[in-house]
């Protein structure tokens, strides 16, 4: 395959028009057209730019059949996983954002002192919770359907694509951890003078600063969840093992999934009882969810150990 054919293949594979490619390389569209028809050849600096843009070696671009180096994503796995990563991280983040909004409303006086105000802050939280649950359920069902339809995926990612993401992954994880630490610093740093401020103000600054803390946590968690799901996206070998019904990993995921579903159902029931019976919709009732989430992690470890022992 010629340079022009390789260039045309890579351009179309990345959904880039000749005009867009020309703009990125700072050349005319006619130049790109001539390259693809093998009437002229790019200069060395443009070849370097092309190799970096399409994550391939210059030798491969000039001498080899680039199309043979790529496996076609016929199942649209990449598109599905990108959407799944974004929506799942959004769903998890919305729950924490709901807590942040509720804390802020309590802090400014809406949500304290009487049942009407408490109802407003609770309703605000439940709006976020309902939207989050709807997103998580819909995406969970769509992902489950995709997995059943596509139990095996051909690995179409190049090593360059994986390496490039690994660099981004490190930055996203570090950013998420930093955001959490900033939130903790804000929360701890304000405790020393909160009582004095609250005495001279109609507002509950403890609630306001708590809302800022949860805001940082929400953004951090969304970032961490998205980074983790995208990291898993590139591990197609693990995906195939997890969907091989004869593998230990598949059996582990099935057992763990059922246990975690039961645990979170129990957590929801306890939370609703605390809310309707004891009128505890906010803190500390919400703590039941992270507590049972930890229980889910412990169950996963136990199941993993038992399967390995068999």
N, C-alpha and C positions, 0 to 999 in steps of 0.2 A: 504494500500500500504506500502511496506517495505522501509527501508532506501535506499537500493540499487536501487529500482525502482524509488524512488523520486530523487535520485542523477542522475540517467540516464536521467530522464525526464528534469531536470533542465539543465544538461549539453547540451543536444540536443537542448533545447529551446534557449539557448544562443550561439548555433553554436560553441561549444568548443569540441575538440577531447579529447580522454583519455590522449594522450601525452601532450597536452596543459594544461589540468587540473593538471596532475601530475607535470609538470614543475612549475606551479604557487604555488602548495602546497609543492614543493620540496620533492616529493616522486617518486617512480617508477611507470611506467604505469601498471605494474602487480598489484600493490597495489590498484590502482583505479579500475581495472578490478575485483579484489576480493571484493571490497566494493560494486560494482554494482551487483555482483552475490550473495551477502549476505554471502560470505564465511568467511569474516572478517569484522571488524567494525573500523572506524577511531578513533584515540585517541581524547581526548577532545579538544586539541588545534587545531586539524584539523577540528573538527566539528564547532568550533568557526569561523575558516577561511572560511569554506563552507557557513555558515549562513551569514557571511558578504559579501562574494562574490556574492551570489545569492539573497541577500536581503530578507531573511526569518528567522523565529525563529527556534532555535534548536529543540524545541518540535514538531513543524510542520514537520521539516525534518525527525524526527525519528518516530513520531506516526501517522501523518495524511497523507491523499492523496493529495500531493502537486498539482497535475494536476487539482483538483477541485477548487483550489484557483485562477486559471488563466483562463481568457477567451482568446481564440485563436484570433489572429489578422488576420482574414481571408481576409480582404480587403487590407492588407499590408499598413494600415494607417500610422504606425510608419515610415516605409521605405519612403513612399511618402512625409510625412511631414518633415523628415530629409533633403531630397533632396530639397524640396521646400524652407525650411529655409535657406539652404546654398546658393542656386542660387539667391534667391530674395535679400539677404543681399549683395551678390557679385554684382548683377546688380546695386543696389543703390550706392554701394561703388565705382564702376567703373566711374560713372558720376563725383563724387568728385575727384577721381584720375585723371580724364581727365582735370579738372580745375587746379589741382596741377601741372600736366605736362605742361599745357599751361602757367601758371604763371612762371614756372621755365625757359621755353624757352624764354619768354619775358625778364626775369631777366638776362639771359646770352647773350642777344642781338639778339636771333632768335625770331622774333615776334614784333620787334620794328623797327623804322626808315624808312621802306619802305614796299610797298604792298606785295612784294615777301615773306619777313620775316613774315609779319602778316599772310599771307596765310599758311605758314608752321605751326605756332602755332595753328591756327584755325583748320587745317586739323588734327593735333595731337589730339585736343580736340574731334573732330567729330568721330575719330576712336574709342575712348573710349565710346562716346555717342551711336554710332551705335551698338557696341557690347552689351552695357548695355541694350539698348532698345530691342534688339533681345532676350536677356536672359529673360527680364521681360515679354515680349509678349508670348514667348514660355511657360514659367513656369506658367504664368497667365492662358493660355488656357488649359494647362495640369491640373492645379488645379481645374479649372472650370469643366472640364470633370470628374475629380475624384469626385467632390462634387455632380454632377448630378447622377453619378453611385452609389455613397454611401451616400445618404442623412442621414443615421442613422448608428452610430458606437457603438458597444458594448464596454463598458469601460473595457479594459483589463489591465490597468496600476495598479500596486499595490501601496499602500500608501507609502511604502518604496522608490519606484522608484520616486514618486512625491516629497517626502521629500528630497531625494538626489539631485534632479534637483534644487529645491528651494534654496539649499545652493550654487550651482554653479551659479544660476541666480543672487543672490546678489553680488557675486564676479564679474560677467561679467558687471552688471550695474555700479558698483563702478569703475571698470577699464575703461569703456567707458567714464564716467564723468571725471575721472582723465585725460584721454588722451585729452579730449576737453579743460580742464583747462590748461594743459601743452601747447597746441597749442595757446591758447589765451595769456598766459604769454609770450611765444616766440614772438608773434606778437606785443604785447604792449611793451615788454621790449626792443625791437630793434628800436622802433620809435624815441627814444631820440637821437640816434646817426646815423640814416640812412642818413640824409642829408649830414652830414660830410663825411661819407664813400663814398656816391655816387659821391661827387665832386672829389675824388681822385681815382676813379676806372672806368674802361670801362663798368662795369656791373651794372645792376639795382638791388641792393640788396633788395629793397622793393618787387620786384617780386619774388626773390629767397626765402625770408622769408615768403612771402605769400604762396608760393608753399609748404613750410614746414608746415605751418599752415593747409592748406587744406589736406595735407597728414595725419596729426594727426586726423583731422576731419573725413576723409574717413575711417580710421581704426576704429575710435570710433563709427561712424554710422553703419558700418558693424557689429560690435560687439553688438551694442544696438538692431539693427533690428533682428539679429539672436537670441539674448536672448529673445526678445519679442515674436517672432514666435514660438520658442521652448516652451516658457511658455504657450502660447495658445494651443500648441499641446496637453498638458496634461489635458486641460479643455474640455473633450469630452462632458460633459453635455451642455456646452455653444455651442459647435459645433452642437449638435443635435437640440438645440433650434433655432439656426440661420438658420437651414435648414428645420424647420417645417413651411410650407407655411401658416399655420393659426396663427403663433405667431407674436407678435408685432416686435420682433427683426428681423425676416425675412423681414417684410415689410420695416423696417427702413434701413436695409442693401441694399435692392433693390433700394430704393429711393436715398439714400446717394451715392451708387455706380454710378448711372446715373448722378447725379449732379457733382460729382468729375470728372467723365470722360469728361463731357462738359467743366468744368473749366480748366482742364489740356489741352484740345484741344485748347481752347481759348488762354491759356498761350503759347502753341507751335506756334500758328499763329502769336501772337504778337512778339514772339522772332524771328521768320523768317522774319517778316516785318522789325524789327529793324536791322536785319543782312543784308538783301538784299537791303533795301532802304537807311538805314543810316549807313551801314557798322559797326554796333555795334554787334560783335559776342561774345565778352568777357564780362567783367564787364563794366557798370552795367546791361547790357541786361539780363544776367543770373538770376538776382534777381527776374524776373517775375515768375520763377518756385517756389521758396519758398513762395513768396507773395500769389500766387494762391493756394499753398499747405495749407497755413494758412486759406484761404477762404474755402477750402474743410473742414477743421476742424470746422470752424464756422457753415457751412451748416449742418454738422453732428449734432452739438448741437441743432440747430434750429429744425431739423427734429425730433430728439429725444424728444424734448419738446412738439412738436405738436402731436406726436403719443401718448405720455403719457396723454395729455389733452383730447383725444378722449375717 
